[in-house]
Amino acid sequence: QVQLVESGGGLVQPGGSLRLSCAASGSIASIDAMAWYRQAPGKQRELVAAITSGGSTNVADSVKGRFTISRDNAWTWNTVYLQMNSLKPEDTAVYYCNSDSLSSGLGFHWGQGTQVTVSS
């Protein structure tokens, strides 16, 4: 199994920045890709950004140019980051880290989530 622990959420003013971290442990060699999702009150969980084992990234249109996903190590999965700049009130949500180990038969794993609140 894979364990994921998010950190870095908090309260920030509009226009501010935050960096979320997701620390992976356990069967990290099984991971093919990792992603950040978010869920705002009353809304469905949505994909924010993803990164593959090859380093390819994908970012949702709603955050393109403001958010960046990265990883600390090109050779193994240790920590994945989500750098969030120019934050808007509509970015307020619980942000979840996700890992994909489907090809290894371990399925998806989720972190516990971290709250991001953008408000003046």
N, CA, C and O of each residue as an XYZ file, in Angstrom:
480
protein
N       0.832     -1.196      0.000
C       0.000      0.000      0.000
C       0.865      1.243      0.000
O       2.064      1.196      0.274
N       0.220      2.359     -0.317
C       0.897      3.655     -0.343
C       0.239      4.563      0.682
O      -0.987      4.632      0.762
N       1.048      5.254      1.460
C       0.541      6.240      2.408
C       0.924      7.627      1.909
O       2.052      7.864      1.477
N      -0.040      8.531      1.979
C       0.163      9.895      1.515
C      -0.202     10.866      2.631
O      -1.261     10.740      3.245
N       0.666     11.825      2.890
C       0.411     12.818      3.931
C       0.606     14.207      3.341
O       1.702     14.557      2.903
N      -0.467     14.998      3.332
C      -0.401     16.356      2.809
C      -0.083     17.346      3.922
O      -0.371     17.104      5.094
N       0.512     18.457      3.531
C       0.767     19.555      4.460
C       0.865     20.849      3.668
O       1.000     20.835      2.444
N       0.796     21.964      4.379
C       1.012     23.259      3.749
C      -0.228     24.094      3.535
O      -0.127     25.230      3.072
N      -1.394     23.567      3.856
C      -2.601     24.358      3.688
C      -2.703     25.465      4.726
O      -1.901     25.546      5.656
N      -3.706     26.312      4.546
C      -3.894     27.403      5.504
C      -4.761     28.489      4.936
O      -5.426     28.319      3.913
N      -4.740     29.621      5.627
C      -5.503     30.797      5.222
C      -4.566     31.789      4.538
O      -3.500     32.114      5.062
N      -4.966     32.255      3.386
C      -4.148     33.206      2.638
C      -5.060     34.245      2.001
O      -6.212     33.956      1.677
N      -4.542     35.446      1.825
C      -5.325     36.511      1.204
C      -5.334     36.344     -0.316
O      -4.414     35.754     -0.882
N      -6.361     36.855     -0.968
C      -6.374     36.809     -2.440
C      -5.105     37.428     -3.016
O      -4.632     38.469     -2.560
N      -4.568     36.752     -4.034
C      -3.311     37.185     -4.625
C      -2.086     36.571     -3.989
O      -0.979     36.712     -4.508
N      -2.269     35.893     -2.872
C      -1.153     35.290     -2.167
C      -0.757     33.936     -2.728
O      -1.313     33.468     -3.721
N       0.218     33.315     -2.068
C       0.750     32.031     -2.520
C       0.805     31.032     -1.371
O       0.924     31.401     -0.203
N       0.715     29.765     -1.735
C       0.910     28.665     -0.807
C       1.601     27.546     -1.560
O       1.451     27.420     -2.776
N       2.363     26.728     -0.832
C       2.921     25.520     -1.417
C       2.468     24.322     -0.601
O       2.750     24.218      0.593
N       1.759     23.419     -1.268
C       1.329     22.191     -0.634
C       2.363     21.101     -0.884
O       2.985     21.046     -1.945
N       2.534     20.232      0.111
C       3.446     19.097     -0.018
C       2.682     17.813      0.218
O       1.740     17.771      1.009
N       3.095     16.769     -0.475
C       2.512     15.444     -0.292
C       3.662     14.457     -0.165
O       4.390     14.206     -1.125
N       3.812     13.910      1.014
C       4.883     12.943      1.273
C       4.350     11.532      1.084
O       3.359     11.145      1.705
N       5.008     10.767      0.227
C       4.595      9.398     -0.053
C       5.508      8.415      0.665
O       6.711      8.642      0.795
N       4.911      7.313      1.130
C       5.687      6.247      1.766
C       5.012      4.913      1.488
O       3.907      4.865      0.948
N       5.681      3.838      1.858
C       5.147      2.511      1.585
C       5.627      1.996      0.246
O       6.819      2.075     -0.053
N       4.733      1.476     -0.558
C       5.079      0.876     -1.851
C       5.219      1.940     -2.940
O       4.496      1.917     -3.936
N       6.147      2.863     -2.744
C       6.259      3.992     -3.676
C       6.771      3.549     -5.045
O       6.557      4.244     -6.039
N       7.441      2.403     -5.106
C       7.910      1.927     -6.405
C       6.754      1.519     -7.312
O       6.941      1.353     -8.517
N       5.563      1.358     -6.742
C       4.400      0.965     -7.525
C       3.702      2.148     -8.186
O       2.821      1.957     -9.024
N       4.084      3.360     -7.819
C       3.389      4.560     -8.282
C       3.753      4.903     -9.724
O       4.929      4.974    -10.079
N       2.734      5.112    -10.542
C       2.931      5.544    -11.926
C       2.738      7.048    -12.088
O       3.368      7.672    -12.941
N       1.882      7.614    -11.284
C       1.592      9.043    -11.377
C       1.026      9.514    -10.050
O       0.497      8.724     -9.268
N       1.146     10.813     -9.809
C       0.534     11.425     -8.632
C      -0.184     12.685     -9.059
O       0.133     13.290    -10.084
N      -1.159     13.069     -8.254
C      -1.988     14.203     -8.634
C      -2.506     14.918     -7.400
O      -2.508     14.383     -6.291
N      -2.942     16.139     -7.632
C      -3.660     16.918     -6.630
C      -5.091     17.106     -7.119
O      -5.332     17.475     -8.269
N      -6.024     16.845     -6.226
C      -7.434     17.111     -6.454
C      -7.893     18.130     -5.414
O      -7.213     18.372     -4.417
N      -9.050     18.715     -5.665
C      -9.642     19.591     -4.662
C     -11.154     19.423     -4.664
O     -11.767     19.057     -5.667
N     -11.725     19.703     -3.507
C     -13.168     19.631     -3.365
C     -13.653     20.799     -2.529
O     -13.312     20.931     -1.354
N     -14.449     21.638     -3.157
C     -15.053     22.777     -2.465
C     -16.402     22.348     -1.897
O     -16.988     21.380     -2.383
N     -16.907     23.043     -0.884
C     -18.194     22.684     -0.294
C     -19.298     22.642     -1.346
O     -19.470     23.588     -2.116
N     -20.041     21.545     -1.371
C     -21.158     21.412     -2.287
C     -20.780     21.092     -3.718
O     -21.640     21.049     -4.597
N     -19.493     20.865     -3.957
C     -19.040     20.582     -5.326
C     -18.360     19.221     -5.390
O     -17.959     18.659     -4.370
N     -18.239     18.709     -6.601
C     -17.550     17.444     -6.804
C     -16.039     17.639     -6.729
O     -15.517     18.723     -6.991
N     -15.357     16.562     -6.364
C     -13.899     16.608     -6.357
C     -13.407     16.747     -7.800
O     -13.910     16.079     -8.704
N     -12.423     17.618     -8.000
C     -11.918     17.858     -9.344
C     -10.400     17.767     -9.387
O      -9.711     18.070     -8.412
N      -9.901     17.345    -10.534
C      -8.458     17.259    -10.743
C      -7.870     18.656    -10.895
O      -8.384     19.480    -11.653
N      -6.796     18.909    -10.172
C      -6.110     20.197    -10.253
C      -4.852     20.070    -11.111
O      -4.637     20.861    -12.029
N      -4.024     19.072    -10.806
C      -2.772     18.894    -11.529
C      -2.268     17.478    -11.322
O      -2.563     16.843    -10.310
N      -1.503     16.989    -12.293
C      -0.972     15.632    -12.211
C       0.432     15.601    -12.776
O       0.806     16.438    -13.598
N       1.213     14.618    -12.322
C       2.577     14.433    -12.811
C       2.847     12.937    -12.923
O       2.504     12.162    -12.030
N       3.466     12.545    -14.034
C       3.733     11.126    -14.270
C       5.146     10.759    -13.830
O       5.947     11.623    -13.475
N       5.430      9.475    -13.860
C       6.765      9.019    -13.488
C       7.815      9.540    -14.455
O       8.987      9.667    -14.100
N       7.391      9.842    -15.684
C       8.314     10.393    -16.661
C       8.489     11.894    -16.550
O       9.296     12.490    -17.264
N       7.728     12.503    -15.649
C       7.866     13.938    -15.428
C       6.881     14.801    -16.197
O       6.902     16.025    -16.067
N       6.021     14.188    -16.993
C       5.016     14.964    -17.709
C       3.989     15.503    -16.727
O       3.611     14.830    -15.768
N       3.544     16.728    -16.980
C       2.583     17.358    -16.081
C       1.337     17.798    -16.840
O       1.365     18.029    -18.049
N       0.261     17.902    -16.099
C      -1.016     18.363    -16.650
C      -1.677     19.221    -15.591
O      -1.727     18.843    -14.421
N      -2.178     20.362    -15.993
C      -2.786     21.302    -15.048
C      -4.162     21.693    -15.563
O      -4.330     21.936    -16.758
N      -5.138     21.756    -14.681
C      -6.487     22.135    -15.072
C      -6.504     23.551    -15.639
O      -5.723     24.409    -15.227
N      -7.402     23.778    -16.583
C      -7.491     25.096    -17.209
C      -7.762     26.196    -16.179
O      -7.283     27.320    -16.328
N      -8.522     25.873    -15.147
C      -8.914     26.876    -14.161
C      -7.731     27.398    -13.345
O      -7.823     28.462    -12.733
N      -6.628     26.660    -13.331
C      -5.468     27.074    -12.539
C      -4.214     27.228    -13.394
O      -3.137     27.511    -12.870
N      -4.347     27.045    -14.691
C      -3.191     27.120    -15.582
C      -2.554     28.499    -15.500
O      -3.242     29.520    -15.522
N      -1.227     28.513    -15.405
C      -0.508     29.769    -15.281
C      -0.378     30.249    -13.852
O       0.383     31.179    -13.585
N      -1.100     29.638    -12.926
C      -1.027     30.019    -11.512
C      -0.490     28.893    -10.636
O       0.223     29.153     -9.666
N      -0.822     27.649    -10.963
C      -0.408     26.495    -10.155
C       0.623     25.675    -10.920
O       0.570     25.567    -12.145
N       1.554     25.102    -10.179
C       2.584     24.244    -10.764
C       2.755     23.013     -9.891
O       2.852     23.116     -8.668
N       2.791     21.842    -10.530
C       3.048     20.598     -9.811
C       4.480     20.168    -10.082
O       4.975     20.306    -11.201
N       5.140     19.650     -9.066
C       6.516     19.197     -9.232
C       6.800     18.095     -8.221
O       5.997     17.824     -7.328
N       7.965     17.463     -8.381
C       8.390     16.423     -7.457
C       9.836     16.687     -7.075
O      10.575     17.324     -7.824
N      10.232     16.206     -5.927
C      11.563     16.543     -5.426
C      12.641     15.630     -5.969
O      13.829     15.916     -5.817
N      12.242     14.518     -6.611
C      13.224     13.537     -7.045
C      12.756     12.914     -8.352
O      11.640     12.400     -8.419
N      13.582     12.947     -9.388
C      13.188     12.405    -10.685
C      13.233     10.883    -10.724
O      12.728     10.276    -11.668
N      13.834     10.254     -9.705
C      14.073      8.811     -9.760
C      13.147      8.016     -8.867
O      12.986      6.809     -9.051
N      12.538      8.679     -7.903
C      11.626      7.956     -7.024
C      10.584      8.914     -6.498
O      10.750     10.130     -6.581
N       9.528      8.380     -5.968
C       8.452      9.208     -5.435
C       8.690      9.428     -3.946
O       8.527      8.513     -3.139
N       9.074     10.640     -3.593
C       9.193     11.011     -2.185
C       8.165     12.069     -1.825
O       7.267     11.830     -1.018
N       8.303     13.224     -2.425
C       7.404     14.329     -2.134
C       6.982     15.003     -3.429
O       7.802     15.271     -4.307
N       5.699     15.267     -3.525
C       5.151     16.018     -4.648
C       4.617     17.339     -4.118
O       4.018     17.392     -3.044
N       4.838     18.397     -4.876
C       4.446     19.735     -4.445
C       3.380     20.315     -5.373
O       3.280     19.953     -6.546
N       2.606     21.206     -4.818
C       1.706     22.035     -5.608
C       1.961     23.479     -5.213
O       1.559     23.919     -4.136
N       2.627     24.207     -6.084
C       2.868     25.634     -5.865
C       1.676     26.409     -6.395
O       1.333     26.316     -7.573
N       1.054     27.168     -5.521
C      -0.155     27.900     -5.888
C       0.110     29.393     -5.738
O       0.357     29.877     -4.634
N       0.058     30.116     -6.842
C       0.273     31.556     -6.860
C      -0.996     32.272     -7.294
O      -1.907     31.660     -7.853
N      -1.048     33.551     -7.036
C      -2.197     34.382     -7.442
C      -3.513     33.730     -7.032
O      -4.433     33.597     -7.838
N      -3.583     33.337     -5.794
C      -4.755     32.605     -5.320
C      -6.001     33.464     -5.329
O      -5.955     34.667     -5.074
N      -7.116     32.815     -5.631
C      -8.413     33.477     -5.710
C      -9.361     32.837     -4.690
O      -9.152     31.693     -4.286
N     -10.395     33.565     -4.273
C     -11.360     32.962     -3.344
C     -11.946     31.647     -3.860
O     -12.254     30.752     -3.073
N     -12.097     31.533     -5.164
C     -12.658     30.301     -5.724
C     -11.700     29.114     -5.667
O     -12.083     27.997     -6.014
N     -10.469     29.340     -5.238
C      -9.529     28.239     -5.021
C      -9.732     27.609     -3.641
O      -9.106     26.597     -3.326
N     -10.585     28.189     -2.836
C     -10.857     27.646     -1.509
C     -11.444     26.247     -1.619
O     -12.452     26.037     -2.294
N     -10.813     25.302     -0.957
C     -11.237     23.902     -1.029
C     -10.353     23.054     -0.122
O      -9.344     23.524      0.405
N     -10.746     21.813      0.046
C      -9.844     20.829      0.630
C      -9.058     20.202     -0.522
O      -9.634     19.722     -1.498
N      -7.753     20.218     -0.389
C      -6.873     19.691     -1.435
C      -6.384     18.307     -1.020
O      -5.895     18.108      0.091
N      -6.529     17.363     -1.936
C      -6.168     15.973     -1.679
C      -5.050     15.528     -2.607
O      -5.033     15.869     -3.789
N      -4.131     14.772     -2.062
C      -3.078     14.139     -2.845
C      -3.551     12.740     -3.233
O      -4.212     12.052     -2.455
N      -3.199     12.338     -4.445
C      -3.628     11.054     -4.986
C      -2.447     10.366     -5.666
O      -1.614     11.018     -6.295
N      -2.387      9.055     -5.533
C      -1.368      8.299     -6.259
C      -2.022      7.166     -7.044
O      -3.018      6.582     -6.617
N      -1.442      6.874     -8.194
C      -1.967      5.863     -9.115
C      -0.990      4.696     -9.181
O       0.130      4.832     -9.673
N      -1.432      3.553     -8.679
C      -0.626      2.334     -8.733
C      -1.419      1.228     -9.430
O      -1.290      0.052     -9.090
N      -2.239      1.617    -10.407
C      -3.113      0.649    -11.081
C      -2.319     -0.456    -11.756
O      -2.690     -1.627    -11.671
N      -1.228     -0.098    -12.428
C      -0.481     -1.110    -13.180
C       0.148     -2.159    -12.271
O       0.493     -3.253    -12.717
N       0.294     -1.819    -10.997
C       0.843     -2.776    -10.030
C      -0.247     -3.511     -9.276
O       0.030     -4.358     -8.427
N      -1.495     -3.179     -9.595
C      -2.608     -3.839     -8.933
C      -2.966     -3.283     -7.576
O      -3.795     -3.855     -6.868
N      -2.345     -2.164     -7.202
C      -2.622     -1.589     -5.881
C      -3.661     -0.485     -5.914
O      -4.072      0.010     -4.865
N      -4.090     -0.093     -7.106
C      -5.162      0.878     -7.215
C      -4.730      2.298     -6.893
O      -3.559      2.659     -7.015
N      -5.707      3.092     -6.480
C      -5.471      4.485     -6.119
C      -5.370      4.629     -4.610
O      -5.956      3.852     -3.857
N      -4.619      5.637     -4.182
C      -4.546      5.969     -2.767
C      -4.749      7.464     -2.605
O      -4.444      8.253     -3.499
N      -5.275      7.838     -1.433
C      -5.583      9.239     -1.153
C      -4.991      9.646      0.191
O      -4.881      8.843      1.118
N      -4.616     10.912      0.262
C      -4.237     11.483      1.544
C      -5.474     11.946      2.284
O      -6.598     11.794      1.806
N      -5.250     12.515      3.457
C      -6.372     12.924      4.307
C      -6.915     14.298      3.920
O      -8.001     14.680      4.352
N      -6.175     15.027      3.119
C      -6.614     16.343      2.677
C      -6.067     17.464      3.545
O      -5.788     17.280      4.730
N      -5.920     18.625      2.929
C      -5.481     19.819      3.650
C      -6.335     21.001      3.185
O      -6.566     21.176      1.988
N      -6.794     21.799      4.128
C      -7.703     22.898      3.819
C      -6.924     24.110      3.320
O      -5.933     24.522      3.922
N      -7.387     24.667      2.220
C      -6.871     25.935      1.703
C      -8.037     26.917      1.671
O      -9.065     26.660      1.044
N      -7.864     28.037      2.351
C      -8.894     29.068      2.390
C      -8.302     30.370      1.891
O      -7.308     30.860      2.428
N      -8.918     30.926      0.860
C      -8.455     32.196      0.290
C      -9.509     33.250      0.608
O     -10.616     33.228      0.069
N      -9.148     34.161      1.485
C     -10.111     35.152      1.955
C      -9.381     36.357      2.520
O      -8.291     36.243      3.080
N     -10.003     37.503      2.361
C      -9.442     38.719      2.954
C     -10.041     38.955      4.336
O      -9.696     39.932      5.000
